Amino acid sequence: MLLDDLTALGRSGLRVSPLALGTMTFSGGLTWQAGANGPAAILDRYLALGGNYLDTGRGDAKAGAQTIVGNYLGRTSPSRDRLVIGAKFGVDQQGAGPGRKSIIAACEATLRRLHTDYLDLFWLDNWDMQVPLDEILAGLNDLIQSGKLRYFGISDAPAWKVAHAQLIAQFHGWEPFIGLQIEYSLAARLFESELIPMARGMGLGVVSHSPLNGGLISGKYTRKNIANLESDRTSPFARYPDEQRLEIVDALIRIAAELGTTTARVALAWVLARPAVSSTIIGVHTVEQLDDDLGALDVRLSPEQTATLDVLTIPVHSLDLPQILKDAAPSFCVDYATMRRRLS
């Protein structure tokens, strides 16, 4: 697999790299930005190798990271047509409110920071039960009609609400969500119960984030060194990885030794091979870390190695579904045109 082996996200015409570059790690002063391991060098390397998907996160949470990307794009002027630039927005009733005005304002602020005329992908983040979906979907469709947005997706929402949104979009003749962004790793697999089958059945592409579980299964923390490592303040769990995570790392270390590669690459390769995943977001601080993560594209896990990892973290569900429902998720996508005709 290569970085420029592009895959369609869901049923859309948007084609993305298997590994997306998450830019929320970009921060610091001008010296760091321009250094050998600064954001410019990382972006240069990622784009030169054929990567096309930049996930810039939420500007209201970390506007500086989007500004850094925007300054880079303004200086280097890479071909905009080959880039997929994504960002997130949140709906906060305590702030600007859930209406079209706030959604459009969030998009326009993001466009200014990124120095671009349009976003390829805008993710609804941290869905709020009190916010009317009709308002959100209408605002997003306004952005598409204005040419400021190509597609939109949803992040970290329950399956029933995503399905509800898709039905509302069909009823009004609006564009639907094309993607679902979720945390997905060997240490986070509960979404396999409902969200991933829902995404496959409704034609949403899955974009996974935190594939190394915040660094806990990257190989940095092992049974041998955990007592001697200073806690990583960016992760609330880093001081005390639980027994299950340590077992995962033990297995990853063994398989990495068999394949002559790194623990992190094996963990990433496991996510990349999941049948529903279109792209996986990685966040890096150095060019060397980027190159190490990109090495996961060359890792091929055998069925036996995959089974060894799978059995460690089989999701435990509160309800044991009948086998017919477990097998219900189709490998193909729903034909929305046919569904519309049946509903009309």
N, C-alpha and C positions, 0 to 999 in steps of 0.2 A: 504494500500500500504506500502511496506517495501523498504528500501534502496537497498536491494539485489534483488528486483523484476526487473530483467534486461529486456531491450527492444532492439530489433534490430534497428540499425540506418539505416534508408532507406532500400534498398534492399541488404545490405551487411550482412556479418556474424559477424559484430561488435556489441556486446551487451553492453549496457550502463545503469548505474543507473539512476533512474528518477531525482535525484539531483546530479549534478556534483560539485566537489569542485574546485572553481576557486582559483588559488594560487598567483595571481598578488598582493594580499594584503600582501603577506609575504615580510617583510623587517625588518630592524633594526639590532641591534648588536647581538653578540653571546649570551648575557644574555637573551635578549628577545626571541631568537630562542629556548633556552633550558628551558625557564620558564614554569610554569604551564599552561600558555595560549600561549605558543610559537607555531611556526609552527609544531614542532615535536609532541606536544600534540594534536594539531588539526588533523594532519594526522593520528596519532594513533587512535583517536576516530572515524574518518570517515571510515577508513579501517576496524576497529574492528566491526563496525555496518553493514558491508557488502558493503560499497560503493566501486566502482571500477574505476570511471572516474575522472582523474585529468586533469584539463584544465590549462596549464601553461602559456598561453598567448604568447606575442611576446618577444623573448629574446633580440632583438635589442632595445626594449623600456624599459625593466626592467630585465636585465640579472641576477641581484642578486636574484630575486625571483626564477628563474629556478635553479640557483646554490644551493639555500637552499633546494629545492625539491630533486635535485640530491644528495646532501650530505646526506639527510635523507634516500634516497633509497640505497645509498652505505653503510650506517651504519646498517640499519635494514634488508635489503635484503628481502623484501616481495616477495611473489611469482609473478614473472613478468608476467606469463601467465594470471593471473586473473586481472591484471591492464590494464586499457585503458589510455594511456598517450597521451594527445593532446597538440599541440603548434600551433602558428600562424607564418606566415612570410609575409612580405610586399614586393611589387615590387616598387622600387623607382628609377625612371630614373635619378634622380639627384645624385644617389649614385652608387651602383655597377652595375646597369643596369638590363635588364629583361631576360638575357640569362640563359641557363641551368647552367652555372658555378656559378652564384650568388645564384640560388635556391638551388643547391646542397651544396654550401658552408654554406648557412643559416641553412640547415638541419643538416649538420655535426657539426656546432658550437652548435646547440641546443642539439644534442646527447651528446656532451662532457660535457655540463653544467648539463645535467640530468643523467649522468653516466649510460646510457643505449645504447644498440646496435641498437635499432630501435624505431621508433615512430609508434604508432597505428593510429594517425590521425594528418594530417598537414593541417591547414586552410590557404587559400589565403585570406589575409586581405587587405582592402582598395584598391580594384581593380582600376587600372589606364587605362583610355580609350586608351592611346597611346601605351600600352604594348601589343605585339602580343600574343594572346591566344595560338597559336600553340607552341610558345617557352615555355610558362609556363607549358602547358600540357605535352610537350615532356620531360621537366626537371623532372616533378613529376613522369612520367612513368619510367624514368631512375632510380629514387630513389626506386620505387617499384621493378623493375627488380634486383636491387642490394641488396634487402633485408633490406634496411634502413628505409623503409616506408611500411605500410600496406594499408592505405587508405588516401584519401584527400578530403577536403570539401572547401567551399567558404563562405566568410563572407561579409555581407553588400554590395551586388552587385545588380544591377537591374535585374529583371526577364528575360528580353530579352537577356542579356549577359550570364546569367547562361544557358539558353536554347541553345544559340549559342555555348557555350563551350561543352555542351553535344553532340551536333551534330558533332562538330569537333572530339570529342573523338570517336564517333561511326564510322565516316568516316575512321579514321586511325586505328581503332581496338584497341584504347587505353582504359585504365580504366577511367570511368567517375567520376565526383564528386558524393560522396554518401551522403553528408550532406550540409545543409544550416544553418549558424549561424546568428541570427538576434536579435536585441533588441526587446523584446516582453513583454509587461505588460499591465495592465489596462489603463495606461497613454500613451501607445505607441502601437497603433493597426493599423496603416496605411498599414502595410505589409499584412494585411488580404485581401487587394484588389487584388494583383497580385502574390506576392512572395509565400505566403502559398499555394494558389491553384496550382501554378506552381510546388512547391515542392511535393505536394501530387500526382499530375498528372505524374510527371517524376520520382517518387520513391526516392526522397531525404528525409532523416530524418531531422527534424527541431530541432536545439539546440538553446534555448533562453538564452539571457544574459540580465542583468539589470532588473530582474523581479520586483524589488521594485523601479524602476525608479530613481536610484541613491540615494535611501533612502527617496525620497520625499513622497512615499505612504506607508512607513513602519510603520507609527504611531508616528514617532518621532516628526513630525510637525503637529499640530492641530490648529484649530481656537483659542482654549483657550491659548495655550502656544507659538504660533509663535512669538508674539511680545517680549517675554522674552528670547527666545533662541538665543544664539550667532550663527552667520552664520557658516555653515560647509564649510570650504575652499575647500574641495575636490569636491564640486558640485556648478557649476555656478548658479544654480537655487534655492539653498537652502535658501537664504535670503528672497526671495519673491515667494513662491509657488503660482501659479495662482489659480483662483477661481475653475477651473475644478478639479485640484488636491485636493483642500480642500473638494470639494463635494465627490470625490472618498474616501477620508479618512473618511469623515462623515459616508458614507455607510459602509465602512469596519469596523468601530468602532461598529456600530449597529449590524452587522452580527456577529462580533467576540463576542459580549456580548450574542447573542442568542446561540452561539455554545460553549461558555465558553472557548474561546481560544484567541489568540493575533491577532492584526491587520495585522502584517506581515505574519502570517501563512495563514490568509484568502487570502491575495493578492497572495501569492505563490501558494496556492491551486487552485486559479482561473487559473493561467498559466499552472499548472500541468495537469489540466483537459481539456485543449484545444486539439482537436482531432489530430492536426498535430504534436504536440510537443513530441519528443522522450526523451529529457533531458533538464533540466534547470540548469544553472550555478549560484551558490551562492558564494559570497565572504564574508569571516568572519575574524574577528580579535581575537576572543576568543573562547574557547571551549563552553562557555555558549551561545554565539551567534549561534554557529553551532547547538547545541542541540535545541535551539529555532526554528531555520529555519527547522530542520529536523522534528519538530512537525507538519509541514504542510502536511506531508505524511499521518497523521491520520485524517485530516480535510476532511469532505465530505459536499460539498455545495448542498443544495436542488435545484431543478429546479427554484423555486421561487427566491432563493437567487442569483443564477447565473443570472437570468433575471434582477434582480434589479441592479447588477453590470454592466451587458452588456449594458443596456440602457443609462448608464451615459457616455459611451465613444464609441458609435457606430461610426465607421470611416466615415468621410465625404469625398466623392470622387468628383472630378471635373467632372467626366463623370458618368452618371447613366446608368449602364450596363443593357441590356435586361435580363429578368429573366432566359432565357435559358443559358446565359453565366454565370450568378451568380451560377447556379446549375451545371456547367460543370465540376467542380473538382471531379474526382472519388474518392471513398474511397479506391480503390485498386491502385497498382503501375503498371507502364508501363512495358510490357515484352520487354526488349531491344533485345532479340534474335529474336523475331518476327519482330520487327521494322527493324533490320538489313536485314532480308530476304526480306522484302518488298522493302527496298531501293536498294538492289543489283540487 
